[in-house]
Amino acid sequence: MVITLKTEEEEVFEYSVIKPTSFYSCEHEKTKLNWFCFEIAVGLFDELKKDLGRRLKKHKIDDEGIAEFSIYISKTMKDILLQKLAGKIDTVYISYEMVELYFPTFNDRLVNKILDVVHKVWDEQLEFCGICPTRCISEKDAYCIMFDDEDYCL
């Protein structure tokens, strides 16, 4: 998550351009699994901007474009995770095609670098989930109160 400390007169935190509202359109979609997707998207945005921001800007991809891509990947990964949880597939996969479909003009090297970032963020998020008491994956359909936290809904 992008956090900027400011002076006392100003707002204390500036959150990522990715908002939780990108992951629900009505109350019943405020689930823990959708919160997990929000966290993945924020992690992707941060890492892509840090690791590949300059290269993406050369392709005219600004922060908003990085955010939109991060949301897209997160939602695509949600579908794959749901297939895994339902026993339809054996392992969660991160495919070359999902990046190539979104950015058809990118060369193989850049697509691979983006995939490296996606893998890194996915692994880090799952590692954190192992110790997080929220249990976003095992309680995937449960209501997530963090969607109602005013600090995230700026």
Residue pairs with C-beta under 8 A, 6 or more apart in sequence:
1 15
1 16
1 42
1 46
2 14
2 15
2 16
2 17
2 42
2 45
2 46
3 13
3 14
3 15
4 13
4 14
5 12
5 13
6 12
6 14
13 151
15 151
15 152
15 154
16 42
16 45
16 46
16 67
17 45
17 63
17 64
17 67
18 38
18 41
18 42
18 45
18 67
18 70
18 71
19 152
19 153
20 35
20 38
20 146
20 147
20 152
20 153
21 153
22 38
22 41
22 71
23 29
23 34
23 35
23 37
23 38
23 41
23 71
23 74
23 75
23 147
24 30
24 31
24 34
24 147
30 143
30 144
30 147
30 148
31 140
31 141
31 142
31 143
31 144
32 134
32 135
32 136
32 137
32 139
32 140
32 141
32 142
32 143
32 144
33 78
33 81
33 82
33 136
33 137
33 140
33 141
34 78
34 144
34 147
35 134
35 136
35 144
35 146
35 147
36 78
36 125
36 129
36 136
36 137
36 140
37 74
37 75
37 77
37 78
38 74
39 125
39 136
40 70
40 73
40 74
40 77
40 121
40 122
40 125
41 67
41 70
41 71
41 73
41 74
42 70
43 121
43 124
43 125
44 69
44 70
44 73
44 74
44 117
44 118
44 121
45 63
45 66
45 67
45 70
47 117
47 120
47 121
48 56
48 66
48 69
48 70
48 114
48 117
49 63
49 66
51 113
51 117
52 110
52 113
52 114
52 117
53 66
55 110
55 113
56 65
56 66
59 103
59 105
59 106
59 110
61 69
69 102
69 103
72 98
72 102
73 98
73 99
73 102
73 118
76 98
77 92
77 94
77 122
80 89
80 92
80 93
81 92
81 137
83 89
84 90
84 91
84 92
85 137
85 140
92 122
94 115
94 118
94 119
94 122
96 111
96 112
96 115
99 106
99 111
99 114
99 115
99 118
100 106
100 111
103 110
103 111
103 114
106 114
129 135
129 136
129 137
134 144
134 146
136 144
146 152
147 153
